[in-house]
Amino acid sequence: MTLLALDKVSVAYNHQHYILKDFNLNIDKGQFISLLGPSGCGKTTTLRLIAGFLEATHGKFTFDGKDYTRVPVSKRNFGFVFQSYALFPHLSVFENVAFGLRLRKVKDDEIKKRVGKILDVVSLTGFEKRFPKELSGGQKQRVAIARALVIEPDLLLFDEPLSNLDANLRTHMRVEIRRIQQELGITTVYVSHDQEECFSISDQVAIMNNGVIEQLDRPSTIFKYPKTEFVARFIGFSNFIEFTERMEQDGEILLKVADTEFRLTRHAGTVGSTGRKCAIRPEDISIATTAEMAAEQAGDGGINSVPGVIKLSTFLGRSYQYVINTMLGEFTVNKEMEEPYANGQKVLLAFPDEKLVIVD
């Protein structure tokens, strides 16, 4: 069931510079959706529009079947968690969390009950009398989450809430955010530029670019099968092959450039696209000497393979990364091995059919 819908919404600054234009987004009730993309892609603008901090120039915003396009912030029962925590330094944890309830004229007994309950949810029971300066970064963020949740919002919004925390604390807090969201079943919109963060906690992720959603899908689907070159590059595909010819024969897709031919079977990463560009991750290309590759291929005829020469070798800890010159251009390849190949050594690259993705 669709809870939130943005229908052909446009947002422009100074009525000239459009950040979003004819933008569409549907979110189901209880869903955790992340807006992911580089700086300036429009993700924070989308969040601020939903929150009511910005007004749409054109289009319609509906929530739970009602028109929210011109509803002011004060009339939207949405919880917002800011990047900077935005806690009141002169108020205790209890009073910070209770702030929204006091604005709503909730009785003291009810405030005490609801604040106590939500502090338990975010694991801050016993911290009621502390002040923000006495808290760690993670504790401050949990106070901010509790303050957003205590009003029992219809929607929870996060604006890059973990960007001020160190790496270990970010990992812990994203688990906490997902736990709280699932425990309460609250519909959540989350904004971040961190791919791992969004993929680990979301039901769906929208990859945004220049005010447009390039792909909206489950994290696992986006990770394996990006639809466009932008999405592929953004999530770590660094190798691309642009072919000049494309044919379909006996259920296979044939792609050619110069005298090189690739054969692809129809799978989730190849169907639905009419493009002639393929993407593959560095760790998905097989690399070996000619003799090693011949043994591995066991008579498959060297399909989807290209000879090359090692240009550069870099030690990554668990693996080596190679930059390899080939007739199709340079490729980056990662391989776990004890002894690296030498610069200048001749190798053969094999591109597994199931790992190649056709992108638009």
C-alpha positions as CSV (number, residue, x, y, z in Angstrom):
1,M,0.0,0.0,0.0
2,T,1.4,3.4,-1.1
3,L,1.7,5.8,1.8
4,L,3.7,8.6,0.3
5,A,3.7,9.7,-3.4
6,L,5.6,12.5,-5.1
7,D,3.9,13.1,-8.5
8,K,5.8,15.1,-11.1
9,V,7.2,17.3,-8.4
10,S,9.6,20.2,-9.3
11,V,11.7,22.3,-7.0
12,A,13.6,25.3,-8.2
13,Y,15.7,27.9,-6.4
14,N,15.0,31.5,-7.5
15,H,12.4,30.0,-9.9
16,Q,15.2,29.3,-12.3
17,H,17.6,26.6,-11.1
18,Y,15.8,23.3,-10.9
19,I,17.0,20.8,-8.4
20,L,14.1,18.4,-9.1
21,K,12.0,18.4,-12.2
22,D,9.0,16.2,-12.8
23,F,10.3,13.9,-10.0
24,N,8.3,10.8,-9.0
25,L,8.6,8.6,-6.0
26,N,6.2,6.1,-4.3
27,I,6.9,4.7,-0.8
28,D,4.9,1.9,0.8
29,K,3.8,1.9,4.4
30,G,6.4,0.4,6.8
31,Q,9.1,0.6,4.2
32,F,12.7,1.7,4.8
33,I,13.9,3.5,1.7
34,S,17.2,5.3,1.2
35,L,18.0,8.1,-1.2
36,L,21.6,7.6,-2.3
37,G,23.9,9.7,-4.6
38,P,26.7,12.2,-4.8
39,S,26.6,15.7,-3.5
40,G,24.2,17.9,-5.5
41,C,22.1,15.0,-6.8
42,G,18.9,16.2,-5.1
43,K,18.5,13.7,-2.3
44,T,18.5,16.2,0.5
45,T,16.2,18.5,-1.4
46,T,13.8,15.6,-1.8
47,L,13.9,15.0,2.0
48,R,13.4,18.6,2.8
49,L,10.4,18.7,0.4
50,I,8.8,15.7,2.2
51,A,9.5,17.3,5.6
52,G,7.9,20.6,4.5
53,F,11.0,22.8,4.7
54,L,10.7,23.4,0.9
55,E,7.6,23.9,-1.3
56,A,7.2,22.3,-4.7
57,T,7.2,24.7,-7.6
58,H,5.0,22.2,-9.5
59,G,3.5,18.8,-8.9
60,K,1.7,17.1,-6.0
61,F,2.7,15.5,-2.8
62,T,0.2,13.1,-1.2
63,F,0.5,11.3,2.1
64,D,-1.9,8.6,3.3
65,G,-4.3,9.6,0.5
66,K,-4.3,13.3,1.5
67,D,-2.8,16.3,-0.4
68,Y,0.2,17.5,1.6
69,T,1.6,19.8,-1.1
70,R,0.9,23.0,0.8
71,V,0.7,21.6,4.3
72,P,3.1,23.5,6.7
73,V,5.8,21.7,8.7
74,S,3.9,22.3,11.9
75,K,0.9,20.3,10.6
76,R,2.9,17.3,9.4
77,N,3.4,14.7,12.1
78,F,6.8,13.7,10.8
79,G,10.0,13.0,12.8
80,F,13.2,14.5,11.5
81,V,16.7,13.5,12.6
82,F,19.3,16.0,11.6
83,Q,23.0,15.5,10.6
84,S,24.1,17.7,13.5
85,Y,21.9,16.2,16.2
86,A,20.4,19.7,16.9
87,L,20.1,19.0,20.6
88,F,19.5,21.8,23.1
89,P,22.7,22.1,25.1
90,H,21.0,23.6,28.2
91,L,18.3,20.8,28.4
92,S,18.8,17.4,29.9
93,V,18.3,14.2,27.8
94,F,14.8,13.9,29.3
95,E,13.8,17.5,28.3
96,N,15.4,17.2,24.9
97,V,13.3,14.2,24.1
98,A,10.2,15.7,25.7
99,F,10.5,19.0,23.8
100,G,8.1,18.0,21.0
101,L,5.5,16.7,23.4
102,R,5.5,19.9,25.5
103,L,4.9,21.9,22.3
104,R,1.9,19.6,21.7
105,K,0.6,20.4,25.2
106,V,0.8,16.7,26.3
107,K,0.2,16.2,30.1
108,D,3.2,15.7,32.4
109,D,2.2,12.1,33.3
110,E,1.9,11.1,29.7
111,I,5.2,12.8,28.8
112,K,7.0,10.9,31.6
113,K,5.5,7.6,30.3
114,R,6.3,8.2,26.7
115,V,9.8,9.5,27.2
116,G,10.7,6.6,29.5
117,K,9.4,4.2,26.9
118,I,11.3,5.6,24.0
119,L,14.5,6.0,25.9
120,D,14.2,2.2,26.6
121,V,13.8,1.6,22.9
122,V,17.0,3.5,22.1
123,S,18.9,2.0,25.0
124,L,19.3,5.2,27.0
125,T,17.4,4.4,30.2
126,G,19.3,5.9,33.1
127,F,20.6,8.8,31.0
128,E,17.6,11.1,31.6
129,K,19.4,13.7,33.7
130,R,22.6,14.0,31.6
131,F,23.2,17.0,29.4
132,P,24.5,16.7,25.7
133,K,28.0,17.7,26.7
134,E,28.2,14.6,28.9
135,L,27.3,12.2,26.0
136,S,29.3,10.5,23.3
137,G,28.5,11.0,19.6
138,G,26.5,7.8,19.4
139,Q,24.5,8.7,22.5
140,K,23.7,12.1,21.2
141,Q,22.4,10.6,17.9
142,R,20.2,8.2,19.9
143,V,18.8,11.1,21.8
144,A,18.0,12.8,18.5
145,I,16.3,9.6,17.3
146,A,14.3,9.3,20.5
147,R,13.1,13.0,20.2
148,A,11.9,12.3,16.6
149,L,10.2,9.0,17.7
150,V,8.5,10.2,20.9
151,I,5.9,12.2,19.1
152,E,4.7,8.9,17.4
153,P,5.3,10.3,13.9
154,D,3.6,9.1,10.8
155,L,6.9,9.2,9.0
156,L,10.6,9.2,10.1
157,L,13.2,11.2,8.1
158,F,17.0,11.0,8.4
159,D,19.4,13.5,6.9
160,E,22.8,11.9,6.8
161,P,22.6,11.1,10.6
162,L,25.9,9.2,10.9
163,S,28.3,11.4,8.9
164,N,29.7,13.0,12.1
165,L,30.6,9.6,13.7
166,D,33.7,7.5,13.4
167,A,33.7,4.4,11.3
168,N,33.1,1.9,14.1
169,L,30.3,3.9,15.7
170,R,28.7,4.4,12.3
171,T,28.5,0.6,11.9
172,H,27.0,0.2,15.3
173,M,24.5,3.0,14.9
174,R,23.2,1.8,11.5
175,V,22.3,-1.5,13.1
176,E,20.5,0.3,15.9
177,I,18.6,2.5,13.4
178,R,17.4,-0.6,11.5
179,R,16.5,-2.4,14.7
180,I,14.4,0.5,16.0
181,Q,12.7,0.9,12.6
182,Q,11.8,-2.7,12.4
183,E,10.7,-2.8,16.1
184,L,8.3,0.1,15.6
185,G,7.4,-0.7,11.9
186,I,7.6,3.0,11.0
187,T,7.9,4.2,7.4
188,T,11.4,5.7,7.0
189,V,13.2,7.8,4.4
190,Y,16.9,8.0,4.9
191,V,19.4,10.2,3.0
192,S,23.1,9.4,2.7
193,H,26.1,9.4,0.3
194,D,27.5,6.2,1.8
195,Q,26.7,3.2,-0.3
196,E,27.5,0.5,2.4
197,E,25.4,2.4,5.0
198,C,22.3,2.5,2.7
199,F,22.6,-1.0,1.4
200,S,22.9,-2.5,4.8
201,I,19.7,-1.1,6.4
202,S,17.3,-0.4,3.5
203,D,14.4,-2.3,2.0
204,Q,14.9,-0.3,-1.2
205,V,17.5,2.2,-2.4
206,A,16.9,5.0,-4.9
207,I,20.2,6.0,-6.7
208,M,19.8,9.6,-7.7
209,N,21.7,11.7,-10.3
210,N,21.0,15.3,-11.2
211,G,17.5,15.3,-9.7
212,V,16.5,12.0,-11.3
213,I,16.2,8.5,-9.8
214,E,18.4,6.3,-12.1
215,Q,17.4,3.1,-10.3
216,L,15.1,2.2,-7.5
217,D,15.3,-1.4,-6.3
218,R,16.4,-3.8,-3.5
219,P,20.0,-3.3,-2.5
220,S,21.1,-6.8,-3.6
221,T,19.6,-6.2,-7.1
222,I,21.3,-2.8,-7.6
223,F,24.6,-4.3,-6.3
224,K,24.5,-7.1,-8.8
225,Y,22.6,-5.6,-11.7
226,P,22.9,-1.8,-12.1
227,K,20.7,-0.5,-15.0
228,T,22.8,2.5,-16.1
229,E,26.5,3.4,-16.4
230,F,26.1,6.0,-13.7
231,V,24.7,3.6,-11.2
232,A,27.4,1.0,-12.1
233,R,30.3,3.5,-11.6
234,F,28.7,4.8,-8.4
235,I,28.5,1.3,-6.8
236,G,32.0,0.1,-7.8
237,F,32.0,-1.2,-11.3
238,S,35.2,0.2,-12.8
239,N,35.5,-1.8,-16.0
240,F,33.4,-1.1,-19.1
241,I,33.5,-2.5,-22.7
242,E,31.7,-0.6,-25.4
243,F,30.8,-2.8,-28.4
244,T,29.9,-1.7,-31.9
245,E,27.6,-4.6,-32.8
246,R,24.8,-6.4,-31.0
247,M,22.9,-9.5,-32.2
248,E,20.7,-12.1,-30.6
249,Q,21.0,-15.8,-31.6
250,D,19.7,-19.0,-30.1
251,G,18.9,-17.3,-26.8
252,E,22.3,-15.7,-26.5
253,I,23.3,-12.0,-26.9
254,L,26.3,-11.6,-29.2
255,L,28.4,-8.4,-28.8
256,K,31.3,-7.5,-31.1
257,V,34.0,-4.8,-31.2
258,A,36.7,-5.1,-33.9
259,D,37.6,-8.8,-34.1
260,T,36.6,-9.6,-30.5
261,E,33.2,-11.3,-29.8
262,F,31.5,-11.8,-26.4
263,R,28.6,-14.2,-25.9
264,L,26.1,-13.5,-23.1
265,T,23.3,-15.7,-21.9
266,R,20.0,-14.0,-20.9
267,H,20.0,-13.3,-17.2
268,A,18.9,-10.5,-14.8
269,G,21.9,-8.4,-15.8
270,T,21.3,-8.6,-19.6
271,V,17.6,-8.8,-20.2
272,G,15.6,-5.6,-20.5
273,S,18.4,-3.6,-22.0
274,T,19.1,-2.8,-25.6
275,G,22.5,-1.2,-24.9
276,R,25.9,-2.3,-26.2
277,K,28.0,-1.4,-23.2
278,C,29.0,-4.0,-20.6
279,A,30.2,-3.5,-17.0
280,I,32.0,-5.8,-14.7
281,R,33.6,-5.4,-11.2
282,P,37.4,-5.8,-10.7
283,E,37.0,-8.9,-8.5
284,D,34.8,-10.6,-11.1
285,I,37.4,-10.8,-13.9
286,S,39.5,-13.9,-13.9
287,I,43.2,-13.3,-14.6
288,A,45.9,-16.0,-15.2
289,T,48.8,-16.8,-17.4
290,T,47.9,-18.4,-20.8
291,A,48.8,-21.8,-19.5
292,E,46.8,-21.4,-16.2
293,M,43.8,-20.1,-18.1
294,A,43.8,-22.9,-20.6
295,A,43.7,-25.4,-17.7
296,E,40.9,-23.5,-16.0
297,Q,38.7,-23.2,-19.1
298,A,38.9,-27.0,-19.8
299,G,38.1,-26.7,-23.5
300,D,35.5,-23.9,-23.5
301,G,37.4,-22.3,-26.4
302,G,38.4,-19.2,-24.6
303,I,35.0,-17.5,-24.9
304,N,34.8,-14.0,-23.5
305,S,38.6,-13.8,-23.0
306,V,41.1,-11.1,-24.0
307,P,45.0,-11.2,-23.8
308,G,46.7,-8.4,-22.0
309,V,49.9,-7.2,-20.3
310,I,50.4,-6.2,-16.7
311,K,51.0,-2.5,-16.5
312,L,50.8,-1.9,-12.7
313,S,50.5,-4.1,-9.6
314,T,49.3,-2.8,-6.2
315,F,49.1,-4.7,-2.9
316,L,45.7,-4.3,-1.2
317,G,46.2,-6.6,1.8
318,R,44.1,-9.6,1.0
319,S,44.6,-9.3,-2.7
320,Y,46.6,-7.7,-5.5
321,Q,45.1,-5.1,-7.9
322,Y,46.4,-5.1,-11.4
323,V,46.0,-2.5,-14.2
324,I,46.2,-4.4,-17.5
325,N,46.6,-3.2,-21.1
326,T,44.5,-5.0,-23.7
327,M,43.2,-4.4,-27.2
328,L,39.9,-3.3,-25.6
329,G,41.6,-0.8,-23.4
330,E,42.7,-0.9,-19.7
331,F,41.1,-3.1,-17.1
332,T,41.4,-3.1,-13.3
333,V,41.4,-6.6,-11.8
334,N,41.6,-7.8,-8.2
335,K,42.9,-11.3,-7.3
336,E,43.8,-13.0,-4.1
337,M,47.2,-14.7,-4.5
338,E,50.5,-15.3,-2.6
339,E,52.9,-14.0,-5.2
340,P,51.9,-11.3,-7.6
341,Y,52.4,-11.3,-11.4
342,A,55.2,-9.1,-12.6
343,N,54.8,-5.8,-14.5
344,G,55.1,-6.6,-18.2
345,Q,54.0,-10.2,-17.8
346,K,51.5,-11.5,-20.4
347,V,48.2,-12.7,-19.1
348,L,44.7,-13.7,-20.2
349,L,41.6,-12.1,-18.9
350,A,38.3,-14.0,-18.8
351,F,34.9,-12.3,-18.4
352,P,32.4,-14.7,-16.8
353,D,29.0,-14.4,-18.6
354,E,27.1,-14.3,-15.3
355,K,29.1,-11.4,-14.0
356,L,28.8,-9.2,-17.1
357,V,26.0,-6.6,-16.9
358,I,24.6,-4.6,-19.9
359,V,24.1,-0.9,-18.9
360,D,22.4,2.0,-20.6
